[in-house]
């Protein structure tokens, strides 16, 4: 529970902050939209969730804790839910953007024919990682208007190792797979930044 922070606002409403992505509550909420697509809108009540078969008994316990207490907001990295009179609403524009990007990448990679959606793939397959990275670059360039990553062997190996560490030796090519791929890509980006700062420090010390 150390990664859950509660905060009172000026009007005495209670906000729950989920600080860590590894928290089971965050992991459940981060798959929320994909699992309730076509079933729920962005507005829902706790009873609507408890009636769904896509959540396990244990997950429903967590949902009841999150949406059945005295919280007015539930917030995490890229996630935001707000409550008014017992009705909850998704307000996370950041997650909306990420959701669309994941679906674009998944559909485009599958469209090439080599890696169909739902097929069991090897997370450590650098050819698959290369295809995902290339489509991520395309989406990034379309949405931001800037050039994406230079795809190198070091990058492919780093991400493939991250995927294998998180997903094991085999996993369906699905929404979750691409979501984890993007997390590994951001970790690679952070590694590049750390390496750059390290090199800059060594350069300064040499001076």
N, C-alpha and C positions, 0 to 999 in steps of 0.2 A: 504493500500500500504506500510505500515511500515515494512512488512516482506519481501519486495522485495528489493534486493540490486543490484546495477549496478556497474560494475568495468571495467575500461579500462586497457587493457594489453599493453605490450611494443609496439606492432605493431598497437595500437589504435583500435583494435577490442573491441567490447562491450560484456561483459558476464553478464547474468542475473542470480542472485542467489535467489532461493526461499528457505527461511530459515526455514519455519514452515510447518510441515506435515498437519496441519489443514487448510492451505491456499487452497482455491478452485482450484487454478491452479495446485498445487501439487497433489491434489486428482484426478484431471482429468488426469494428466500425469502418475500417478501411475497405472491407469487402461488402459493405452494406448495400451500396447502390447496385453493384453487379448481381447480388443475390436476390434483390427485391425488384429488379427491372421487370416491368410489365405486370407487377403485382401491387406495388404501392406507388403513390406519387411522392413528391418531396414533402408532403404534409401527412402526418400520421399520428395515431394515438397508441399508447402502450398496448392496449388490447389488440390492435391490428397486428402488432409484431408477435404477440404470444399465440395468435391463431395460425401463424405461418408454419408450414412443415419444413421449410428450408433451414430452420435453426434447430439445433439440438436442445435437449433439456438443459444442459449446462449453459449453453449460449443464451437461452431464454432467461436463466437466472441472472446472467450479467446484464442483459437488456433491461430486466426489471429493476436492477440496482441503478442503472444509468438513467433510465427514463421514467422510473416510478417513484423516485424520491422527491426531495424538495429543491432539486436543481432547476434553475431557469435557463442555463446554458451548459452544454458539454462541448469542450474545446480540446483539440489535439493538433499536432502538426498537419496542416492542410485540411483540417476537419472542423466544422462548426455546426452544432445543432442548437436551436433556440426553442423555448417553450412559451406558449401563451394559452392560458385557460385549458391546460391539459392536452393541447395539440402541439406536436413537435414539427419543426420545419428545418430542412437543410439549408444552410446559408453559406456553404463553403465554395466560393468561386474558384479557389486554388484547386480543390479536388475536382470540380467540374472540368477544368482545363486538363488536368492529369488524366481523368477518365476518358475524355475524348481522344487524347494522344495515345493512350494504351490501345483503344479500339482501332484507331487508324493503323498503328504499327502492326498489331495482330492480324488485321485483315489484309494488309499489304504483303506481309511476309507469307501468309497462307496463299495469297493470290499468285505467287510465283510457282506454286504447285509442288515444290519439294517438301514443304513442311505444312501439311494440312492442319487446320484447327482441330484440336482434340487428339491428334496423333501423339503417341508416346515418343518422346525425344530424349536425347542425352544432354543434360544441362552443360556438360563440358565440351560439347561439340563446337569447335571454334567456327566452323562454317555457318552454323545456325546463329551464333553470336554475331558474326560478321553481317549476316542478313538483317538481324535486328538493329545493329548499330547503323547500318546504311539507311534503313527506313526511319530510325530516330533522327538522323541527320536531315533527311528529306522533310520530316514534319517540323523540325526546328527551323529550318530555312524558310519554310512556308509561313510559319506562324510569327517568327521573329525577324526574318529578313536578313539573317547573318549566317555565315558559314559554320557548320557544326564541327565535330571532332575529326582530327586526322586519325584514321583507323590504322593502328599499328599492331604488330604481333604481341607486344607487351600489353596493350590495351585488351586485346582479345583473350589473352591468357589470364589476366587479372579478373575480368568479368566472368570467364568460364569457371575459374576456381571459386569465385563468389557464389555463382549459381549452384555449383555442385555442393558447396558447403551448406547452402540453405535448402536445396531441393532434393539432394541425393543423386543417385546415379541415373535415375530416369524419372520423368514427370510429363504429364500431358502438356502440349502447347496450348495454353489457355490464357485467360485474363490474368490469373495469378502469376503465371510464368513471366509474362511481359512486365507486370508490376515489379516483380523481384529483379528482373533484368534492369529496369530503370533505377532501382535502389543501388544495384551494384555499379551502374554507370556513374551515379552521383558520388559513390565512394571512390571510384577511380578519379573523378574530377578533384575530390578533396585530396587524394594522394598526390596528384600533380601539383596542387597548390602547396602542400607541405614540402614537396621536393624542391619546388622553386624557392620557397622561403629559406630552406636549408642551404641551398646553393648560394643564395644572396648573402646569407650570414657568413659562409665560408669565404666568399669573395671580399666581404668587408673586413674580415679578420686578416686576410692576406695583405690588404692595404695598410 
